[in-house]
């Protein structure tokens, strides 16, 4: 999470509790306390020449190295399963990354399944480049996940389409009136996109609004790195544990 996003979160959190005097008093006390005892120093005593991507505490200490991988994988998919909408990003030649909001139809092990119209431009993108990204975010907690993977498109004859189809799908396809392209289960436009993850990175909050404010205030005044949540990354081998 960037500093600007963190600052905005602290301000919004403070405003959200503006009518609760005890909490407001505590937040003010936090800032007063750290302003009196601020010691601007990093957690480790490093020489300037040692500050790099491996030694910089604000980078090297981001990733969760304590939680077992099985639990990390479990919590990633629990977060994804709680989100109904994600951003599916493809790569378009001459343009670059192109994203669109997509409803996750289902999850099969580590694979994410989407129903889409085969006439949409995302399919021409996938013909040229199978690598995609799927991103999720919770606007309340700021939790997020980014999945990198390989997409496979499946024809309308795949039996899974009928299983994943729901009346709500019809609203996104419309009824042309020819008795065939009606948005129903047999509509030949409905195609399945299957994303097989090869890498994932995600962040989960570990403190509430007041704790978040306290951490940001402490980090800003003491020079420590704010500890508001856990950042985790998972390899292809890690993600295949659920398959």
N, C-alpha and C positions, 0 to 999 in steps of 0.2 A: 504494500500500500504506500503510495507516495505521500510526501510531507503535506502537500496541499490538500489531499483527500483526508488525511488524518486531522489536519487543522479544522477543516470544514465539519468533520464528524464531531470533534470536540465542541465546536460552537453550537452545532445543531442539537447535540445532546444536552448542552447547558441550557439552551432555550426551552427544550422539551420539558425540563424540570424547573423552569423559572417560577412556577407557582408553588413549588414545594420548598418552603423556607429552610428546613433542616438540610436538605440536599444541597441547595444553593449555598448555604453557609459553609458546608463541607468543601465544596469545590473551591470557594474563595480561600478557605483555610489552606487547602492543598497548595495553591499558587503562592500564598504568603510564606508558607513553610519553606518551600523550595527556593524562593527568592532570597531568603535569609541565609540559607546554608548551601548555596550553589557552589559546587566545585567542578569546574570545567575540565574534565579529563576523560579519556577513553578507558574502558575496563582493563585493557592491557597496556603496559608501557612499551610502546613500539617506536622504533626509529623511523624516520621518514622513508628511508630506503626499503623498509619492510612492509609498507602499506601497499598491498596488491590484492587481487581478487581472492587469494587464499588466506591472507592474514587480516584484511580489513574486517573488524568485528561486525560492522553493519551489513556485511555480505556473508562472511564465512559462518556466522552464527545464526543466519536466517533459517536454515533448514533443520527440520526435526530429525535428530539422530538417535533419539531415545525410544520413541514409540516403535514397537515391532511392525515390520512391513505388512504382515497379515492384517493388523488392526488399521494401519494407514489405508490399505486397499478397501477394507470394509467401510471405513468412514467416508472415503471418497464416493463410493457408489451409493451409500446412504444419502449423501448430500445430493447427488445427481438425481436419485429416485424421488427426492422431495421437490425437485424442480420440474415443472411441466413444459417449460419453454427454454430453449437455448439458442445461441447464435451459431449457425453453421456457416463456416467461412471456406470458400473455395478460392482457387487461383485462376485468374482470367488473363490470358496472353494479351499483352499490350496495355493492361490496366493495373494488374496487381491483385492483392487479396480483395475478395468481394464477399460480404456477409449478408445474411438475412435471418430473421427470426423464424425458428422452426419448432414445432411441437414434437417432442419425443414420443413416438408411437409405443415403443417398448424397449426393454433391454434384455439381451440374450447373453448371459454371462457378462463378459466385458464389452460386448458389441452393442452399439446404440443403433436403433432402427427408426427410420423416418419414412413417412409416406409422402410422395411428391408427384407433381405433374411432369411427365416425361418431356413435355414441350417447353418447360422452363429452361432458362439459360444456364442454370446450375449444371444441367446434364452435359451441355457442350463443354463447360469448364472441366467436368470430371473426365471427359473423353481425352483431354489433353494432359490432365494432371490429377492423379488419384489422391494426392495428399491433401488432407483437410484439417481444419481446426474446429472444435466445438467448444463453446464457452458458456459458462453459467455464472450467475451472480445473484446473491440475496441482497436486495437494497436495504433491508432493515439491519442486518448484522454485518454487512460488507463481506461476508464469506463469498469466495469465488473459486472456480475451477476452470482450467484450460486443458483440453484434451487434443492431442495431436494423433492423427491416425490415417489409415488408408480406407478409402470408400469403394464399395462395390455396389453396382446398380443391378437390380434384379427385375425381370420382365413382369408384366401384369399377370402372368400365368402362375406366379409363385403362390402356393396355397396359404402362405403366411399373411398375405394381403387381406384375405377374407377374414382371418382371425383378428387382424389388427384394425380392420375397418369399423367405423362407428357412424351413426347418423350425422355427427358433427363434421365428418370429413366431407360430406356432400356439399356443405356450404362453401368450401374452398375450390370446388370444381365446377359447380353449376350444372344445369340441365340444358343441353343444346337443343333437345327436342326431337332427336332422331331415334329415340328408344335405345340408344347404345351408350352415348356419351352423356350420362345422366348423373354422374358422381356416385353411382352405386358400386357395389362390390365388384361387378363385372366390367366397370368402366375401363377400357384399355389404356386410358391415360395414367391411371394410378400405378405408380412404380415404387419399388422399395429401394431405399438407400441404406446400406449397412456399413457402419463405420467401425473398423477394428482398431482400437487404441494401440499406439506404439510408445506413447509417452504421456505423462500427466503431471501437472503441477497444480497445487491448490492450497488455499489458505482458510483456516477456520479460527474464528474468534475464541478467546479464552477468558475474556472479562466482559462485564456489562458496561453500560454507558459511563457510570461513575468511575469504574476501574480504568476505563479507557482514558478518561480525562486525567486521572491521577498518573497513569503511565506516561502520557504525552508531556505533562507538566514536569515530571521527574526527569525524563530524558532530555527535555529542552534545557533544563537548568543545570543538570549534573554532567551532561555530555555522554551519558549512557545510551545504549540502544533501546528504544521502546520495546517492551515485551507485552504485546496485546493479543497475540495469537500464535498459531503454529503454521509454518510454511513447509510444505512437503512436496517431494518430487518422486515419481514412480517410473520405473523402466518398463519396457515391454514385458520382460520376464516377470516383474512384480504383478503387472496387470493381468497376466495370463493365469494367475492363481485362482481366479474365479471361473475360469472356463472348464 
